[in-house]
Amino acid sequence: VQLVESGGGLVQPGGSLKLSCVASGFTFSWYDMSWYRQAPGKERELVATINRARGGRYVDSVKGRFTISRDNAKNTVYLQILSLKPEDTAVYYCNVKYSNVDYWGQGTQVTVSS
């Protein structure tokens, strides 16, 4: 299993980003996919999950600003982030639980600052 995130960067408050995660090593369309984030000095937290039917669930703090989506033909899961806030600054990780094991990508840094 391999997960490779991209799309992070330095963005001003109010800006937007679209993160991508390309997956390999398993049948992508069969599995729920999630995005987590870890801010400096804080624990990693679940941000959003998308199931096989493309239904998304979100932590309350990001509802209305974050949208998770997937393209099964490209083995890719996305996280669209709008109206970025300084408190969104974190490393964002893609996750899949495969055979009861959590797999993670290397993460992509999102920094929100003026």
Disulfide bonds with the S-S distance in Angstrom:
Cys21-Cys94 2.19
